[in-house]
Amino acid sequence: MHFHFPFTAAAILWTLTFAAHLVLLVVLIGRERIARFPWFTASVALTAFRLLAERLLSNRLPRMTMIEIVLVTSAISVAIGLLVLVELARRSFGGARRVTWVGGALALMAAGVVVLRFWGSWPAWEAIKDGSPWQLLQLMAQKGSLLLDVETIAVGLLVAAFGYRYNAGWRSHAQRIVIGLSTAAIGELGFQAIWESIVRSARANLAILDSMAERNRIVGLGDKLSNANSALFVAVLIWWIVTLWFDEPWAPKHATEAAPSAEEPLSLDEAGTGEAPDATEAESEPGPSVAG
């Protein structure tokens, strides 16, 4: 007897991804992390909205309308993602000097521009100038997503290497969020690189182009790569949920050190107040004259 399982791997991964986003939002709100990471929270909320909108509206709206919604939300996601990197870098390198900040930011921007220039093909300038605004927005979203992934990996490497010297120890929330973002970015870039290599090899082989079975096999391989990337992102979401649920280990310690112990009374110099001496003792003991 064969049992029919109505859910595909893509559907299961979508459900896990959307549910993990909701749980992560609950953790951010319930554990009061929003004030520390407002842009990261906005990014999580926007991703959850995009997942739900694409799932519910894909077959209910005209194709062009759906494409426009996807392009607009993608561009907004890239902008918020860059703000998330700035937010985490400020948290991680809060003690750095201004010169170090500016130099590191310029170096990261230069590295991102170099990768953006040589990774993938660019359309001709005439095609960009004569094309529609939606084509330009699509190009900005695609290249912006690539730039975001590159900058995320670079920031992750910097935080892992030098964060402990400033405010981002291994157990800090900022560093662990950056680790998750870098892992997801590495998975995304690795998926794109492998898929582009497979497509180039297939186009160069005429036997694959002439065989329907081979083309279906390549499409199925692309689906498996996409599912593997989605599974990696689910693991990253679980990492964030567990990490942000617990407080940073030094936060309670700092709070304890800041508050004086009830068993140790403060001295007169430390507290600024003390028990007033008895009036008779004050009269019997000589003191300095008013005139000095």
Long-range contacts (C-beta under 8 A, 24 or more apart in sequence): 9-227, 10-223, 10-226, 10-227, 10-230, 13-227, 13-230, 13-231, 13-234, 14-51, 14-55, 14-230, 16-234, 17-51, 17-230, 17-233, 17-234, 17-237, 18-48, 18-51, 18-52, 18-55, 20-234, 20-237, 20-238, 20-241, 21-47, 21-48, 21-51, 21-237, 22-48, 23-237, 23-241, 24-237, 24-240, 24-241, 24-244, 27-240, 27-241, 27-244, 27-245, 28-244, 31-244, 31-245, 31-247, 33-173, 33-244, 36-91, 36-173, 37-87, 37-88, 37-91, 37-173, 37-174, 37-177, 38-87, 39-80, 39-83, 39-84, 39-86, 39-87, 40-84, 40-87, 40-88, 40-177, 42-80, 43-77, 43-80, 43-81, 43-84, 46-73, 46-76, 46-77, 46-80, 47-77, 49-73, 50-74, 50-77, 67-134, 68-134, 71-134, 71-137, 71-138, 71-141, 72-137, 74-141, 74-145, 75-137, 75-140, 75-141, 75-144, 77-145, 78-140, 78-141, 78-144, 78-145, 78-147, 78-148, 79-144, 81-148, 81-152, 82-148, 82-151, 84-181, 85-148, 85-151, 85-152, 85-155, 85-181, 88-155, 88-159, 88-174, 88-177, 88-178, 88-181, 89-155, 89-159, 91-167, 91-168, 91-172, 91-174, 92-159, 92-163, 92-166, 92-167, 92-168, 92-172, 92-174, 92-175, 92-178, 93-159, 93-162, 93-163, 93-166, 93-167, 93-168, 94-166, 94-167, 95-165, 95-166, 95-167, 96-166, 104-158, 108-151, 108-154, 108-155, 108-158, 111-150, 111-154, 112-147, 112-150, 112-151, 112-154, 113-147, 115-146, 115-147, 115-150, 116-143, 116-146, 116-147, 116-150, 119-146, 120-146, 120-196, 146-189, 148-185, 149-185, 149-188, 149-189, 150-185, 150-189, 152-178, 152-181, 152-182, 152-184, 152-185, 153-182, 153-185, 153-186, 153-189, 155-181, 155-182, 156-181, 156-182, 156-185, 157-182, 169-250, 171-248, 171-249, 171-250, 172-248, 173-243, 173-244, 173-248, 176-239, 176-240, 176-243, 177-240, 177-243, 177-244, 179-239, 180-236, 180-237, 180-239, 180-240, 180-243, 181-236, 183-232, 183-236, 183-239, 184-232, 184-233, 184-236, 187-229, 187-232, 187-233, 188-229, 191-225, 191-226, 191-228, 191-229, 194-225, 195-222, 195-225, 198-222
